[in-house]
């Protein structure tokens, strides 16, 4: 395991961790969920490296190891995470591994952002893990009320009072930069999500023509099946395989939005991921 920096066009650096394979196999890059540190995926990345893949994880700017200063003094948009951070990581990996097969695993916001990354067409296989439309209309009952409140009131009011989103206090995720959080909330207020804000020349969903295996699960409070179906369909030129998991098929173990990457699924879900990458 080796950690290093990648310089980006916006001037800040992205911290990347490489998990080296024991053999010269395929490459996997993992785009993490909103406010989730790259170290959360470390056990899963080690599993892949032990199975012959060199794996890259990274923190978005303002998060984890890529947080270089107080968030009141540093700001970045959600779109910047895609067109600056992710794009720079993809460029580095493509240049370094031009002769190898490269795959991508996107968790939640990672898969939403992938569609606005200009160089997103470098992958052999892609795995989506609970990649969703975050608009409140995708939920039912209290979930709809909760998401509506978050995007219309909690996030904008808190951000404008504090200067950033103190997510650790109420969402159990890393604190988020001001403009990133406000743009995230704005996507959540529109049924058409990011498509309500971007021009056609800023959308790169259709240029992905590789295989996408898109996962969702029962009882995911952050990504209902309807929301995952919606976002997956936006990658309209990909060869899509949809998998909706149920806990009873995995010894009754609850999965949820973050459970896919927990070690208890090493001999089940992780093996499915490995098969998806090798297909």
C-alpha positions, 0 to 999 in steps of 0.5 A: 500500500502506497499513498501519494498526491496527484496535482490537479488543474485547480491547484489543489492536490488529491491524495491517492492510495495504491494497493499493489497486486502480487501480479501484473493484473487488471487495474481498479479505481474506486470512486467513493460515496459522499463524505466517505473516507477512502480508508473505509474501502481499505479492506475491500481494496486489499481483498481485490489486490490479493486477487490480482488487481492493483487498486486505487482509492482517493479522497475528494478535495476537502475530505480526508487526506485531501483536506489541506486546510480549514473548510471555512478557507477552502471551497470546491463544488460538487462538479469540481469533484468530477471535472477536476478531482476524478478526471485527474485521477483517471488521467493519471491511471490511464497514463500509468497503465496504458496497456492494462485493463482498467475497471471502475467501482462507484459508490453512491455519489461516485456513480452520479459524478461519473457521468460528468467526467469527460474521460469516463470512457476508459473502463472495461467493466464498471460496478455501481453500488447504490448509485441513485437519483437523490431527489425526494420523489424517489422515496416514500413516506418518512424518507420523502419528508426527510430528504425534502427537509435536508435539501430545502432546509437543513443543508442550505441553512446550516451551510450558510450559517457555519460556512461549510456542512458539519456532516459529522454532527448529524449525518455520520459522514465527513464535513463537506465544503460549502459549494459542494454541499449546496450543489448537492442539495440543488441536485436533490431538489430537481426530479431530473437531478444533475440533468436539470443543470448541465448543458449537453456538452457537459454530460458524458453518460452516453459515451460509456459503452462498457458493461455496468453492473448496478447494485441496489439492496432492500432497506437502503434508506439512502438509495431506494430501488426506484432511485437506482433504476433511474440513475442506471438508465441514464447510462443508456449506451452501456451494457447494463446488468441490474442486481437488487440484493435481499438480505435473506439471500445473504444469511439474513445479514443486513446490507444497507447503503454502506454494508457492501464494503464490510468484511462480513461479505468477503465470501459473498458480495465481494466474490460477486464483485470480483466475478463482475470485474473478470467478466 
